[in-house]
Amino acid sequence: MRQMTGMKKKHLYRLISLFCILPLLSTFLIPAWAADTKYEFRDVSPKDWYYSYASEVCSLGLMIGTGEDRFSPANLITSLEAVTLLARLHARSVKDGETALSGFTAKGGKWYQGYFDYCLAKGLLLQNQADMLISMAGEPISRAMLLDIFSTLPPSFWVEINTVSDNMIPDVSNGHPSAPSIYRAYRSGIVIGIDDKGTFDPAGLISRAEVAAIVVRMANPAKRLSVNLGGSEVTLWSADGHSVTVPRKDSAALIALGWREQKYPEKFDLEALLNDAILTPTKTGYEPLDKMVDAVFAKILNDKMSTAEKVQACYDYLVANFTYGSSPVAGKYRPIYKSNPYASMDPARKVKSAPSMSADRGYYYWLVALQDHALEGYTAMYAAEMLDGKVGWCDHYSSAFAVMMLRIGLPCFPLYVNSLLGSTYEPHMTTIMTVGGVDLNFDPQIEAVIVKSSGSNKHKRYGKMLSELSKELKNFDHLEDCRALFGECSYTASSMEKVMKAK
């Protein structure tokens, strides 16, 4: 090894930890630099488009110079360097990730091995993929391959901010093998093309300057770029294979429910949909209930569990540990109104009723009696009763499950329907979760009945499409009303406090 020389005085502090072993190695050794330090290089001018990216990517500790005060912006990126960046981006995005990464890289061996081991351990690479990328050592990779390598980063890196319709990138059709990675990067503002037409050049090799820009945008969402490559209409797909073509201006509501411009895999995969869902954890804002949910989660969930595992753990907990019947704490969590809609009908209120629904359950009053937060207040009351007393009706089971799912971060709401009981249909509250554009039924109360009669939990009412239960459940006429009432805009801590404490 030889110590770096010829460096300006303002850069001498870098001598403490950096030695110029080889340009390739020094490019990807992790530096311990301050995040607010500004880095300058002899071969990067303030007039260059990548000037700020070269400085910031070093400040973030994701890349460093190539020795002798240079950044080498025109040098091409190899597969080994791309995987190194994949590991670093992931490590800085998760709790204790950088500590975990340093544990892998400290083991010695070839300079890149620790990064590959980290990616394998975190599920960012499969072994055959790692072997293939290592076999390419020293070879520069294409622009498309870089995005394919980065595509295994968590959904939080890929929040869509741009409109980019299918087949609208001039040189990347939907049939291109890297189309999913490229279109997602465009929609996330990580790349927007190399010209004003949005051309990507997927087979082109990619330089350190370009990679610095991409990595900074991935690490710092404030640096994402805007582009619009959308037509007037867009075709969206749901996970059950259905498609719909709508005006682009009307597509946002469907996209929020999980519809997307790319086809889902042919086989419906509930576990994959749950694990890929972007979570927005939501507390009810009603402190007694939130504390009970905290206590349940502390017993049955842990950070190592996937989203799908957490959903099943909550469902199984309700099925196994709660009993159908009159709650011993009935009424304890219900506020008292001057005209209590849960006790008697107020003639002054005009409400849309549901067929065959019991007035004594308060269902007639959801949409008007408690105004915008009717369903939320109703659900919080029954969920609190269930988690406190561990006994309740279908309202209690479904309300408790809905609140637990919202706390995990999944879109979920309770819904009254008619359920087949013997030869007749009776009022019944179940739960609806929407993932991948598909409304799925979760029914822990009916599941508990099935388990009691069969002796085992086969998940007969777990994540079922409504079409699968067409004989068992009817009358979904309030589904869209309830979805709207349980939307993100109305379900807030302040609104819940107001509803639950109303007089």
Disulfide bonds with the S-S distance in Angstrom:
none
